Amino acid sequence: MNKIILTIGVAGSLLTSPAKKDGTIVYSVEQSEYLLSEAIGNIQDVKEWIEWDLLNEKLNPNLANTYIEHLNQAEDLIIEYETSHIQTKYNR
């Protein structure tokens, strides 16, 4: 019974995360889009928390603005990457 469960687990992991011969994980376009959208969602969550802390005077305004600025830059870079790399895969 344990061998069957182990075999199914190994086969499932091979099917869900294909890898190149050097061990690099290769994601499908859909997986990449999902991961990028999750990253953007996480950044937006952190920005919301910072704004909430700023409103409740738990964070220095200058520091909060610096954090928001850097998070905006990170979000823009992810969006730029997504539009240049993911959408070009659909055009192939």
N, C-alpha and C positions, 0 to 999 in steps of 0.2 A: 504494500500500500504506500509506504513512504517513497519507494522508487518511482511509483506512478506520479505522485504529487511533485516530486523533485523534477522528473522529466517534463511534466507539464509546465512547471515554473521556468525551467531553463528554456524550453521551446518558446514560451510566451515572451520572455525577455529578449530573445533573439529576434522575434517577429516585431516587437515594438520599438526596439532601438538598434537598427542595423548599423554595422560598423565596417569601416574600410579595413584592409589587412593590417594597417598600422595601429588599429584600435580606435581611430577617430570616429566618433558617433556622427552619423549622417541623419539629419532631420528632413522630413518631408516639408513641402511648402506650407501645408496646413499646420504642422507642428511648429514651424518657425514663426508663422503668423500668430499662433496662439501665444508662444513665449514672448514675442515682442509686445503683443497687446497686454499681457500680464505685467510686463516691465513698466509699460506706460501707466497702467492702472495703479501699480505700486507707487510710482513717482507722484501721481495725482493724490493718492491717499496721504503720503507724507507731507505734500504741500498743504493739504487741508488741515492736517494736525498742527503744522507750523502756524498757519493762519489762526487756528483756534487758540493755540497757546499765546499768540500775539494779542488777540482780543482779550484774553484773560490775564494779560500782563505777566505771563510766566516766562517770557522770552524777550531778550533785548531786541528792540526794533531794527537796529543796524544788523545784528546777527541774523535775524529772521529774513531780512531782505537779501542778505548774502546767500543764505540757504535757498531761498526761493529762486534767486537768479541762477544758481548752479543747477538746481533741479530743472528749471526751464531749459537750460542749455542741454542737459542730458536728455530730456524729453524730445527736444528738437533733433538731436543727433539720432535718436532711435527712429523717429519718424522719417528723417532723411534716409537712413539706412533701409528702412522698410520699403519706402517708395522706390528707391533705386535698385534694390536687390530682389525683393520679393516679386514685385510687379513685372520685372524683366523675365522672371522664370515663366510667367504665364504667357509671355509673348513668344517663347521658343517653340 
